[in-house]
Amino acid sequence: MAEKTRIIDIYEKGGTFASVFRRFKGEKKDYNYSDLSLLRQIFSNEKARLLNVIKMKKPASLYSLAKFLGKDFKTVRQDVLLLKKFGFIDLIQEKHGNRITHKPVLTATIVNIIIRI
């Protein structure tokens, strides 16, 4: 069987994720949108907002990121660690006097998802 590539573009637009499903010429098959929920667990609108704040505000620490988002530190830290695990964010350790902070920095601006069936 010949391989076909399905392209799902997921992009951040103003603090939310949007997706574009491309249909191939002459194809009549409908897409199974319930499978998108699996991706949405990683690409939630809250995580899109978090990435957008890092991109636009460039917070100096996780604490300042939590303040920009208006969320508690623990929740923001968990989200950042998840995004770090998947390679979207890196934490740069900085020392200010006796205090060490972790500055969140984007490491990816484009995500390509290839699903092989």
C-alpha positions as CSV (number, residue, x, y, z in Angstrom):
1,M,0.0,0.0,0.0
2,A,1.3,3.4,-0.9
3,E,2.0,5.9,1.9
4,K,-0.2,9.0,2.1
5,T,0.6,11.9,4.3
6,R,-2.1,13.7,6.3
7,I,-1.1,17.2,7.3
8,I,-2.5,18.7,10.4
9,D,-1.3,22.3,11.0
10,I,-1.7,23.3,14.6
11,Y,-0.7,26.9,15.3
12,E,-1.0,29.4,18.0
13,K,-3.1,32.4,17.2
14,G,-3.5,35.1,19.9
15,G,-3.1,32.7,22.8
16,T,-5.2,29.8,21.5
17,F,-4.4,26.8,19.2
18,A,-6.2,26.4,15.9
19,S,-5.9,23.6,13.5
20,V,-6.3,23.2,9.8
21,F,-7.1,19.8,8.2
22,R,-6.1,19.6,4.6
23,R,-8.1,17.3,2.2
24,F,-6.4,15.8,-0.7
25,K,-7.7,16.4,-4.2
26,G,-10.6,14.0,-5.0
27,E,-10.8,12.6,-1.5
28,K,-14.3,12.1,-0.1
29,K,-13.4,10.7,3.3
30,D,-14.4,12.7,6.4
31,Y,-11.9,13.1,9.2
32,N,-12.4,11.6,12.6
33,Y,-12.4,14.7,14.8
34,S,-12.5,12.7,18.0
35,D,-8.8,11.8,17.5
36,L,-8.1,15.5,17.8
37,S,-8.9,15.3,21.6
38,L,-5.7,13.2,22.1
39,L,-3.7,16.1,20.7
40,R,-5.7,18.7,22.7
41,Q,-4.5,17.1,25.9
42,I,-1.0,18.4,25.0
43,F,-2.1,21.4,23.0
44,S,-4.7,22.9,25.3
45,N,-5.6,26.6,25.0
46,E,-4.1,27.2,28.4
47,K,-0.8,25.9,27.2
48,A,-1.1,28.0,24.0
49,R,-1.7,31.1,26.3
50,L,1.3,30.2,28.3
51,L,3.5,29.9,25.2
52,N,2.1,33.2,23.9
53,V,2.9,35.0,27.2
54,I,6.5,33.6,27.1
55,K,6.8,34.8,23.5
56,M,5.3,38.2,23.9
57,K,6.2,39.2,27.5
58,K,9.5,37.3,27.9
59,P,9.1,36.7,31.7
60,A,12.4,36.6,33.7
61,S,11.2,33.7,35.9
62,L,8.5,31.1,36.4
63,Y,7.1,33.3,39.2
64,S,6.7,36.3,36.9
65,L,5.2,34.0,34.2
66,A,2.6,32.9,36.8
67,K,1.9,36.6,37.6
68,F,1.4,37.4,33.9
69,L,-1.0,34.5,33.6
70,G,-2.8,35.2,36.8
71,K,-2.4,31.6,37.9
72,D,-0.8,29.9,40.9
73,F,2.9,29.1,40.7
74,K,2.4,25.3,41.1
75,T,0.1,25.0,38.1
76,V,2.3,27.1,35.9
77,R,5.3,25.1,36.9
78,Q,3.6,21.8,36.1
79,D,2.6,23.1,32.6
80,V,6.1,24.4,32.0
81,L,7.7,21.1,32.9
82,L,5.3,19.3,30.6
83,L,6.1,21.6,27.7
84,K,9.8,21.3,28.5
85,K,9.6,17.5,28.4
86,F,8.2,17.8,24.8
87,G,10.9,20.3,23.8
88,F,8.8,23.5,23.5
89,I,10.4,25.3,26.4
90,D,13.8,25.4,27.9
91,L,14.6,26.8,31.4
92,I,17.6,29.0,31.6
93,Q,19.1,29.1,35.1
94,E,20.1,32.6,36.3
95,K,21.7,33.6,39.5
96,H,20.6,36.9,41.2
97,G,22.6,37.4,44.4
98,N,21.9,34.3,46.5
99,R,18.7,33.5,44.6
100,I,18.5,31.2,41.5
101,T,15.7,31.7,39.0
102,H,14.6,29.7,36.0
103,K,13.8,31.8,32.9
104,P,11.4,30.1,30.5
105,V,12.5,30.4,26.8
106,L,10.8,29.1,23.7
107,T,12.8,26.5,21.9
108,A,10.3,25.7,19.1
109,T,8.1,28.0,17.1
110,I,6.8,25.5,14.5
111,V,5.3,22.1,15.3
112,N,5.0,19.4,12.6
113,I,3.0,16.4,13.5
114,I,3.3,13.3,11.3
115,I,0.9,10.5,12.0
116,R,1.9,7.2,10.3
117,I,-0.9,4.7,9.9
